[in-house]
Amino acid sequence: MLDNAMLEQLKSVYSALEGKITLVYDNSSHAKQTELVEMLEAVASTSDKIEARSSGADSKNPHFHIEHNDKPNGISFTGIPGGHEFTSLILAILNSDGKGKQPDQLILNRVKAIKGPVKLRTIMSLSCENCPDVVQALNLMAIHHENFQHETVDGGYIQEEIDKLGVQGVPSVIKDDNMIHSGKTNFGQLLEKLEKEYGAGEISQEAVDLGDYDVVVLGAGPAGVSSAIYTVRKGLKTAIIGEVVGGQMQDTKGIENFISVPYTEGPELSAALAKHLESYDIDLYEHRLVTEVENADVKKLKLNTGESIRTKALIVATGAKWRELGVPGEKDHLGRGVAYCPHCDGPYYKGKDIAVVGGGNSGVEAAIDLAGIVKSVTVFEYNDTLKADAVLVAKLESLPNARIVKNARTHEVIGDGSKVSALRYEDRSTGDLVTHELDGVFVQIGLIPNSGFLGDLVEKNRFGEIVVDAKCKTNVKGIYAAGDVTTVPYKQIVVAVGEGAKAGLSAFEDQMISG
C-alpha cells in the first residue's frame, strides 16, 4: 500500500519521536480489514517508537485508535485513512508526541478550557479536500484536552447512518446524533463553535499584549505572505495575523496558471507558502481575527482572543470568502442539500438531480465535474448569457445530462430542514416564479471581500472592496491593502502575490521617508 519512497519519508518524519505510539486496531470480518492492518503495520515499520496491535475487540467496520505511552489520546478512525486523510493519520501520530506544528499557548488554553466531556464524530470522504482541516483540528484538540474524544469516519462505511442523520455534505461533525457543523472551516472557527456548544471555563491569557511591530499583515493567503516576506527582508519587524496559511487558496483544486509551476493544488501551494514563511523571522499568529482597529500614527489592533498588538503600518490582505445566495432556506439546509464545494460533496449526490447556481468559470466547471456523478445538473445564471470561458460553455452544452437556465434570479431553497426538495427562482424575462424540483443546490456565485471588520475606516467601493492606489495605499495614512480584498482587477493568485509585494515595498518606502 505504501511505496518505498513514502516509507523513507515517514522514517525521516518520525525520527523525532520520543514517546511510544500504538496503533490499536479492532478485529473485523470486513473485506477492507486486511488493507487497514497492512497500512498500520507499514506505518509502524518506519519507527521503533510505533507499533500496531490488535485490541482484541470486534467491530463491524475497520476501526483503530491511537495511544501515546499506552494511554488513549482520544483519536480514532473508522475506515482506512487514505487519500487526503492519510496526512491526518501521519499528523495524529506526530502531534500525539508533541511534535510537529502545535497551536500557541493562548489557543491551547482555550482548548483546555472547553467543558467536557466532548465526544464528536466527523463524517468525511477520502476525496474531500476540506475534510482534513476539520479532522486535524479536532484531533489536535483531543490531544490537548483531557476529556475529548474524536472519531473520524469514512462515510462510505456507514451509509445507513448517513441516511438516518440526513447528511448530504462533508465534513459533517456529529454530536449525539445531531450535526453541529458541516462544510469547510478552520481551527479557530471550530474552537469558537465548540466553546459555544459546550461552554468554556476561565481562560488563562499569559500575554494579552503581543507588542509593537513595524508592520502587521492581516491575512495569511498569497498576498499576505508575500507582503510579510518583502517587509521582513527589508529589515522591518513583521507579524502576520490570520486564520490559516493559504487562506481561500486552500479551496482551489487545480492550479495551472501559476507561472513556472505547470500544475499544483491549493493545499500543496499553501504548504509551500508556510515553508517559505518559516525561513524568515516573522511572527505568525494563527486562528485569530482582528475585531477593531484604532487609527493613529501607531495603530492598535484588538483581536477576538482578547489580545492586542500595535504597528506603524497595517497591510490588509484578508482576501475573500464564498458568496452566499442570501435567500430563505439556504442556511437551514447547509450540509443537507446546500453545498459550496463540488469536489467535497459531489459524491453524495450520485444519481440525483442537482442545480449549480452561477454561470461563471467556477459554476460551469463545477457543473461539468458533477455531470459525471449526478443524474442531471441544471446551471442557473442570473444574466442572459453565461460568464464562463467559451471553451467551458461549449463543454457544458455538449453534456447530455446538463441544462442551462438563464435570466434566473434565485428566490428560495425549498426543503423540510433535513433535505432539499426544490429551488424556486424568478424568470427575469417574464417575472414568473418557477419551482424546479431537485435534490441539491451547489452555490458558485463568486466571492465577497473580507473587509467588514474595518467598518468605515478606509474607503471601499459598493462591493466592499478596499480602494487602493498604484502602490496599494488606502485613503488612510499607514494602512495598505493587497489581493482579493481590494479593487485591483483579476482575482488571481499570481496577481495577489504581486500586489502583496507592492504593499510590502510601499510600507517600507513610507517608513524610510518618514524616518
Secondary structure, 3 states (H helix, E strand, C coil): CCCHHHHHHHHHHHHHCCCCEEEEEEECCCCCHHHHHHHHHHHHCCCCCEEEEEEEEECCCCEEEEEECCEEEEEEEECCCCHHHHHHHHHHHHHHCCCCCCCCHHHHHHHHHECCCEEEEEEECCCCCCHHHHHHHHHHHHHHCCCEEEEEEEHHHCHHHHHHHCCCCCCEEEECCEEEEECCCCHHHHHHHHHHHHCECCCCCCCCEEEEEEEEEECCCHHHHHHHHHHHHCCCCEEEECCCCCHHHHHCCEECCECCECCEEHHHHHHHHHHHHHCCCCEEECCCCEEEEECCCCEEEEECCCCEEEEEEEEECCCEEECCCCCCCCHHHECCCEECCHHHHHHHHCCCEEEEECCCHHHHHHHHHHHCCCCEEEEECCCCCCCCCHHHHHHHHCCCCEEEECCEEEEEEEECCCCEEEEEEEECCCCCEEEEECCEEEECCCEEECCHHHCCCCCECCCCCECCCCCCECCCCCEEECHHHECCCCCCHHHHHHHHHHHHHHHHHHHHHHC
